[in-house]
Amino acid sequence: MLQTMTRAMVDAVFPPRCLACPTPTETAGRLCAACWRETHFIAGTTCRRCGAPLHGDAGAEDVCERCLRHPPAWDRGAAALLYGGSGRRMVLALKHGDRLDIVGPLAAWMAAAGRPLLAEADVIAPVPLHWIRLLRRRYNQSAELARGIGRIAGKPVVPDLLVRRRATTPQEGGREARAANQAGAIALAPRRSVAGRRILLIDDVLTTGATLSTCTEALRGAGAAGVDVLVLARVAFDESLGL
């Protein structure tokens, strides 16, 4: 009762708006009709390694052509949305627009998409930001998503499990350029242990997977039993970028 009254008071002062645009909505945590039509949720059979949608007679254990050609460092992957339309706007709003109010719904979508991965995870950890970027941005969007997912799944979250040892330039170019940019940039934090544990890595967007691969290599080098990844959105494949 008290929670309902508090929610009503907050909505009266700060009317709820769409997760992806300024349009008012009847209740918080919703998309307006226009943004809903532009949000491409990933459903059906997906690549077990990267979460890309698969078509035809694909099965639950199938792997997409790109993961066959360029196997990712991690074991399994899942994504909630395709990075485009409203999905892209939500990612950017969370990353650069201080829209921490949308973390709860986005984390719920991710938890649903990654249910099998969460069931086997011992620890949830976000992709880290370099401290300079964290000061500038004031929060790590991947850590906020990780906390939200942890609350939903009842799993432990370690926001500082990994650290960035050096700042990297903004990700540009294809697979090889992005991998070179991330090489050696991420390590297990001092006094942390992952030996024998299965880690679920959380990030906002999956492109070539260079950052997540660097994180995975650091965790495997420290003795992790397995590493899976769960992202809010993944880009559509683009041969021109080598994705």
N, C-alpha and C positions, 0 to 999 in steps of 0.2 A: 504494500500500500504506500509506504513512505517513498520507495523507489519510483513508483508510478507518479506520485505527486511531484517529486523532484524533477523527473524527466519532463513533466508538463510545464513546470516553471522555467526550466532551461529552454525548452522549445518556444515558450512565449517571448523570452528575451532574445534568443538566438534562433530564429526560425530554421528548421532543417532544410538543407539544400541537397541537390544531387551530388553523388560521389564524384562525378566527372565534370560538372559545370555549375554555374551559379543558379540554375533554375530551382525554385522552391519545390519541395516535396511534402507529402502529407506526413510522413514519418522519417526519422533519421535513418541513415544507413541504406538508402535506396538510390536507384538510378531513375532519372526521368525517362519518359517513354522514348524520346529521341536518342538518348545515350544508350539505353538498353538495346536498341536496334543496332547500334554501332559497336557493341561489346561482343567480341567473339570468344565465347567460352570454349575451352577444349573438352570435347566429350567423345565418347566411343573409344575405340582401340587406339592406343598410342605406342610409340617406340618406347621400349622399356628402358632405354639408356638416356634419352634426352627429352621425352615427353611430346615429341612431334606427332601430330595426328597421322594415322595410317588409314589407308583405304583398301577397298577390295576384301579379300579373304584373310586379312592379317589377323594373327592371334595375339594373345596377351604377352607372349614371350618373344614376339618378333622385334626386329631391330631395323630402323630405317637405313636407306642406302648410304647416307652420309656418315652414320655411326659405324657402318661396316667399313667404309673407306678410311675414316678417321676416328677410331674408337676413343671415347672420352676417358679421362683418368678415373672417374668415379664409376660406381657399380650400376645404379639405377637413377632415373630422373623423372620428374613430373612438373607440370606447369598448369596454372589455372586458366590463363588467357593467352590469346595471341596479341603481340605488341603492335597495335594499330588502332585507329579510331579512338573510342572511349578508353580502351585499355592503355593506350599510350598517354592519354591525358591524365589518367589516374596515377600512373607511374611518375610522371613529371610533377604532378601536384604534390605527391608524397615526398619526392626527392628534393624539389626546389621550392615548393609553394607552402610549406609549413602546414599541410593538411593532415596533421596527426589524427584528426577526428575520423579519418577514413580507414585507419589501421584495422579496427575491429572487423568490419565487413570483408576487407581484403584478406585478412588472416583466415577468416572463416572459409572463404573460397579456396584458399591454398590448402587448408587442413582437409577439406573435402577431396581436392584433387590428389593429395598425397597421403590419403588414409593408409594404404598398405605400407608406405615407407615409415610413417609415424608409428605404426604398430611394432616395428622392429627396431626403432631408434632407441639408443641408450641416452644420447645427449643431442640437443639441438643447438646449433651455433651459427651465427651470421657471418657473412663475408665482411671482413673488417675494413674500416676507413683509416687512412693515415691521419695522425693526430692534427696535422695542419688543416686538412679538409674537414675534420670533425669540428674543430674550433669554428671554422667558417660557416659550416652548415648547422651546427649546434646539436645535431643528433644523427645517428646512423639509421637510415630508413630500413635497412635489412635487419638490424637489431630490433627495431620496433616491431617489425613483422614477426621475427622469431619469438619475441615475448608473447605476442598475441596468439601465435600458434601453440606455444607451450602451455598457455592457460587453457586453451580449448582441449588439447590432447592430454593434459596432465603429465607432461614430460619436462625434465629439467632443462633449463636454458642457460648456457654459459656465454654471455655476450662478448667476453674478452678472451675466448679460447684461442683465437688467432690474432696476430698483430701484423701490421704492415711495417716492414723494416725500412722501406724507402717510399717516397711519393712517386707515383707513376703519372705519366702524361695522360690526357684524355684518350680513351680507346678509339683508334682509327685504323682503317685498312682492313685487310683480310686476316685469315687465320694465323699465318706465320708472323705477321707484324704484331698482332695482338699478343701472341704467345711470347715473343721477344720482349715486349713491353712489360709483361708480368713476371718474367723469369726471376726467381729468387727474391721476389718482393714480399712474400708472406711466409710467416713462420709460426710455429706453436709458441704461445706465450710462456714466459718463464714460470716455473713452478706449476705448470699444468701438465696433466697426464691423460692420454687417450688410449693407453695400451689395452688391447683386448676389447675395446668398446666400439660400438657402431654409431657413427656420427651422421646426423642429418644436417647438411649445409643449407642455409637460407639466403636467397638473394632476390633482388627485385626483377632483374631482367637477365635472360640468357641470350647471348648472341653467338659467338664462336665457342664459348665455354672456356676461354683462356684463363680468366680469373678463377673460376671454379676449379679448373684443373690444377692451378698453382696451389690453391687451398688444399685440394685432395692430396697432392704430392707431399705437402707438409705434414698432413695428418697421417698418411701411410708411413712416411719416414719416421714418425714418432710411435708407430706400432698400432694404429687404429685397425680394428678387425674388419671394418668396412666403411665405406663412405657413399651416401646417397645425396642427391640434391633436389631441392624443391624451390621453385621460383614462382613469382607472381605472374610474369608474362615471358613469353619467348618470341623472338622475331621469326617471321616467316623466312624460309630459305631463300637465299639470293646468290645465285651462281657468280654474279659479277663481283661479289665481295668474298667469294670463297667460303661462304657460310654453309 
